[in-house]
Amino acid sequence: MVRPRDLGDSERARWRELQKADPSLDNPFLSVEFAVAMDRLRDYVRVAVIQDGGRIVGFFPYERHNFGIGKPLGGFLTTCHGLIAEQGLHVDAKALLRACKLTVFDFDHMVAGQPTFAPYEADVRPAPVMDFTAGFDAWVEQVKANSPKNLKTVRYKERKLGREHGGLRFEWASADPEVLRTLLAWKSDQYRRTGRVDRFAQPWIVELIDLMHAERSPDFSGILTMLYAGDVPVAGHFGLRTATTLVGWFPAYDTEYARYSPGIVHHLQMAEAAAGDGLHMVDMGKGGKEYKDWLKSGVLYVAEGRISRPSAAATVHWMGRVPFNKVRTIVMDRPSLYKAADRVLKGFGRVRTSMQQQQESPNSVVKEPTGAR
């Protein structure tokens, strides 16, 4: 068990070799570069180096929190985790936890079917992908088959946006930090409007994004894209890529242009740029967004589950997490419940935003209750 920063050049090369040898591991969140970046910012990041007869056969990156609670690397920020290992490698999962000094390991985006974790999978979910292996035009035909009306509507809005605001321009792999700041500001606003926690209120997450944006190599890069109407940015995305896969991470748009559906227009242009840059797919991640259903041309599978060793900490963790996870699964499985929950969160976001605006207004007056001193 070591910190990722302490891996030598030969060990990092072996990590990349194992990742490239297994198509199911073609995800930047499983890359050694992401593990090293997380280690620079979080003290609890570790990696287990698994050997057989003196030969490295696998790597298990993880986070070790208080009381031996184990979490996937990057936790709620990431959409894929797992064992980077030789295909078919089976390690006794509880022995692995014991070696890592973990009492429990909770996962929700595990590469499905890995022999070490498969016995502990409680649920397996599809993650929609845009697959370009048959070519970009073939992908467009699949999108058209999924929903001809949606594609026609978005193309109309795309032309209308360009016509009314000075023409459209799409930028792939922008290196401009100010463009990134614009995107993150939109995303923070979206989190607040929809009643979600603003992830970028945590400085270390912003620093992680900056580190990823600066990464430039054939096997791992941060990719910032932006759609412009005239000279004005209207929608963008920041994600990570390997040589052949881009993972969706932080999409956002300027709400001033919402009537043009700029986020979906951006996704269509991003797909064309990604295919043109040699990518085989865009992994959109599991989750309840309707646009994913008609943009997808394939799926990957990720699993949820839990491994524990007998301990008081594992029991307390179970009481706090497992019932919540079951409720979340029920809500995600039922569109009516999901939409109701989404409406509640958005309503909360509107109330919170209104209160903040009143507090920040120079003309606002806070009235003292009758009888107060």
Helices and strands as residue ranges (DSSP letters): G 4-6, H 9-21, G 23-25, G 28-30, H 32-41, E 45-52, E 55-64, G 66-68, E 69-71, G 75-77, E 84-85, H 93-99, E 104-111, G 118-120, E 121-131, H 136-146, H 148-164, E 168-171, H 177-193, G 199-201, H 203-214, E 221-229, E 232-241, E 245-253, G 255-260, H 262-276, E 281-283, H 290-295, E 298-308, H 312-333, H 335-360
